[in-house]
Amino acid sequence: MASIFRAFFNSHVGPKTTHFWRPVGNWGFVVAGLVDMNKPLEKILGNMSTAMCLFSALFMRFEWMVQPRNYLLLACHASNETV
């Protein structure tokens, strides 16, 4: 078990890289979108929602095209689009 953790920790997508921390930080956008679902419609900014949708759509494409693919970040942006 320790060798599996050590291999992940030192891998090119492990917690020492932005391939790990960027998706972790971006999940905050998904949480913010879920919180906004409980707000009245008058309080939600249409411009910000549009910007977030465009941001997530563009970066979903980017994450799919770049090598190596960052599936964690792709899932994060897909979840943001869904919310």
Backbone torsions as a table, in degrees:
resi	resn	phi	psi	omega
1	MET	NA	-40.9	179.9
2	ALA	-64.7	-35.0	180.0
3	SER	-69.5	-33.6	177.0
4	ILE	-66.7	-45.0	178.1
5	PHE	-63.3	-43.5	179.8
6	ARG	-63.0	-40.9	178.5
7	ALA	-63.5	-43.0	177.4
8	PHE	-65.9	-43.2	-178.0
9	PHE	-60.8	-36.3	-177.5
10	ASN	-98.7	4.8	-178.3
11	SER	-76.6	171.0	-179.1
12	HIS	-73.7	-7.0	175.5
13	VAL	-123.0	16.5	-177.6
14	GLY	-81.2	-175.5	-175.3
15	PRO	-68.0	-1.1	175.2
16	LYS	-90.2	1.4	-172.9
17	THR	-125.0	166.5	175.1
18	THR	-74.2	-16.7	175.6
19	HIS	-63.7	-19.6	177.9
20	PHE	-100.4	-49.5	-172.0
21	TRP	-76.4	-31.0	178.6
22	ARG	-63.7	-47.3	176.2
23	PRO	-62.9	-37.4	178.9
24	VAL	-59.8	-44.3	178.0
25	GLY	-67.4	-37.0	-178.3
26	ASN	-71.0	-19.0	176.3
27	TRP	-64.3	-18.7	174.7
28	GLY	-61.7	-34.6	176.3
29	PHE	-63.8	-40.0	179.1
30	VAL	-65.6	-43.4	178.4
31	VAL	-62.5	-41.5	178.4
32	ALA	-63.1	-39.0	176.7
33	GLY	-64.8	-38.6	177.6
34	LEU	-66.5	-38.1	178.0
35	VAL	-66.5	-38.7	179.7
36	ASP	-65.6	-20.5	179.3
37	MET	-64.5	-23.3	-179.9
38	ASN	-90.5	-4.4	-179.1
39	LYS	-84.8	154.2	174.2
40	PRO	-65.0	150.3	-176.0
41	LEU	-59.3	-30.7	-179.0
42	GLU	-67.0	-23.2	-176.7
43	LYS	-89.0	-10.8	-178.6
44	ILE	-90.2	127.8	-179.0
45	LEU	-83.6	121.6	179.7
46	GLY	-63.8	-39.3	179.7
47	ASN	-63.3	-41.4	-179.3
48	MET	-69.2	-40.4	178.2
49	SER	-63.2	-40.9	177.7
50	THR	-64.0	-43.7	179.2
51	ALA	-62.2	-41.0	179.7
52	MET	-66.6	-38.5	178.4
53	CYS	-65.7	-44.1	178.8
54	LEU	-65.5	-42.9	177.8
55	PHE	-57.2	-48.7	-177.5
56	SER	-68.2	-39.0	179.2
57	ALA	-64.4	-44.3	179.4
58	LEU	-64.2	-42.1	-177.8
59	PHE	-77.9	-22.2	171.8
60	MET	-63.9	-43.5	177.9
61	ARG	-64.1	-43.9	179.3
62	PHE	-59.8	-46.7	-178.5
63	GLU	-65.3	-27.0	178.4
64	TRP	-77.4	-35.3	-174.4
65	MET	-83.7	-31.0	-175.7
66	VAL	-73.5	148.6	177.2
67	GLN	-117.5	132.4	-2.8
68	PRO	-74.8	148.4	-178.7
69	ARG	-69.6	139.6	178.8
70	ASN	-105.2	89.9	-174.7
71	TYR	-67.1	-30.3	178.6
72	LEU	-65.4	-42.8	178.1
73	LEU	-71.9	-35.5	175.9
74	LEU	-61.8	-43.3	177.7
75	ALA	-64.4	-36.9	178.8
76	CYS	-63.3	-47.2	-179.5
77	HIS	-68.3	-35.3	176.8
78	ALA	-65.8	-38.7	177.0
79	SER	-66.7	-38.3	178.2
80	ASN	-64.5	-41.2	176.8
81	GLU	-61.9	-40.6	-179.1
82	THR	-65.3	-42.0	-179.6
83	VAL	-67.7	NA	NA
